[in-house]
């Protein structure tokens, strides 16, 4: 049996404590592209020229280049009536997928311009993981287009940029948005 000096015991105990508390096999973060096989184009709810393009880094690694035939996109007024939000999603047959929600509180019909404050949420569907700006002033949208495409429906086009990563809502991971270009629909309703 090996003996330890009195000075070595605290170091040995600390080492054993760290080893016991650490995850021996942490789950690696997966690239979202592995979760998203090509969509068959079922029910997209997008305008023919809708898209979402950009790059995500961190807990979600993805080069996004989604066109209207491969995604669903919908949008509408925010529940509090202040502005609108756009939702883009791509889901595989097994239920896994990614949804990107861009809420723009200052958006109104036909408004365009730069530096609209934006809140962004990413949802890993099928895994119940959420990443969000959590109402921090970290993301902005420059809106280049906002034109009617039907009764109370508007096509919103712009780019989103963030100066801080989106934190995981119930975890310690984060996702950095390295720019997103988008064109989606907002249904304003009759009010």
N, C-alpha and C positions, 0 to 999 in steps of 0.2 A: 504494500500500500504506500502511495506517495504522500509525503507530508508537504504542506504549504506553509510558508512563513505568514505571520500575522499581517504583513503589508500586502501580500499577494491575494489574500482572501477577498477583500472588497473588489478587486479587479476581476477575480474569477467569478464572483457572484454577479457583478454587472454584466459580464460577458454571457453568462448563462441566462440572465433575465432578458437581455436583448435577443438572444437566439430563440428563447421560448416564445417571445412576443412577436417575432417577425414571421411573415407569411413565407413558408418555405418554397412555395411555387406560385408567385403572384400571377394572376391571369393577365396575359399580354393584351394591350389594346388592339382591337381589330380594325383593319381598314374597312371603311363602309362599303367600298366597292365589292368586297366579298359578300356583303349582305344583300346586294341589290342586283340580281340578274336582270337582263333586259326585260322590260315590261312588254306585254302583248298589246298594249294600247287600249285596253278596256276602259270605258267611261272616264275620260280625262277631265271634263268640265273646264277646259282651257280654251282660250281663243286660239286660232290656228297658228298664231305667231308668238305664243307665250314661251318663255324660257327661264331658266335659272342657270347661271354659270359662275364659277368661282372656285376657291380652294379653302379647305378646312384642314387645320393642323392640330395635333395634340391627341386627346382621347378619341377623336374621330379624324381619321386621315382620309381625305377624299378630294379628288379633282372632279368637280361637278360640271357636267355639260348636259343638262336636261332640256329636252325639247318638248313641245306640247303633246306630241304623240306618245310620250313615255311617262308622263307625270299627271297627277291631278293637281289642279290649282283652283283655288276658290278664295274669295275674300269678301269682306263686308264691313259694315260699321262696327266699331268696337262697342262692347256692351254698355259703356257709359255714354255713348254717343259722340265722344271726342275722337275724331279722326276715323281711321280704318285700319284693317290689317289684311295682309295677303298671306296665303298659305300655299306652299308648294310641297308635294309629297310624292315619293316613289316607293312602292311596296311590292314585295315579291309574293309569290303564291303561298309561301310558308308563314306569311304575316310579318316578317321582319322588314324593316325599311327605315327611311329617314323622312321626317317632316321638318320644314323650315318655315317659321312664322315670323313675319316682319310687321310689327305694329308701328304705325306712324300717327301719333296723336294729333299733329297739326295738319293732316291731310284733309282736303275738302274737294268737292267736285271741281275739276279743271285746274286745280292748283299745281304749279310747278315751281322749281327753284332749287336752291342749294341749302344744305345743312338743316334739313328737317330732323328733329330728334327722333330716334327710333329705338324701340325695344325689340330684341330678337330672342327667339326661343328655338332650340333644336331638340327634337324628340327622336330617340332611337326606338321606333315602334317594335313591339315584341320583346323588348328588354326593359321597358319602363325606366329608361334613363332620360333625364331632362337637363339641358344646359341653357342658361338664360342670363341676360344682362341684369335681371332682377331690378328693373326700373332705375338703374344707374345711368347717368349720362355718359355712356361709353360708345354709342353707335349713332351714326347720322346717315341720312339718305339724300342724295341729289336726285331730283325728279326731272326727267327730260321730256316725258310725255304723260298726258292724262286726258284721254279723249273718249267720248261716248262711243260705245259699240253696240248699243241696243237700249231698250227701256231700262233706265236706272243702272246700267252696267257701264263701267269705264275700264279701259285698258291703261294700267299704270306702268310706266317704264322708268327705270333709274338704276342707280348703283348705290350699294351700301358699303360703308367702311366703319371699322371699329378700332378704338385705340386701346382696348383692354380685352382680354379673353373672356369668354362666357363661362361662368362657374357652373359646375354640376350642382343641381338643386339639393340632392341628398347624398353628396359624396365629396371627394376631394380633388377630382379631376377637372380639367378645363379644356375648352376648344377655342382656338384662335381662328378668326375669320380673316383670310387674306384676300378680302374684296369679294363682293358678290354683285353681279349684274343681273337684272331681273326684268321681266315683263309678265304681268299677271292681271287678273280681273278683280274688280271690286264691285259688288252689288250694293248700291246705296239705298235701295228700298224707295218707297214713295215719299218719305218725309224730307 
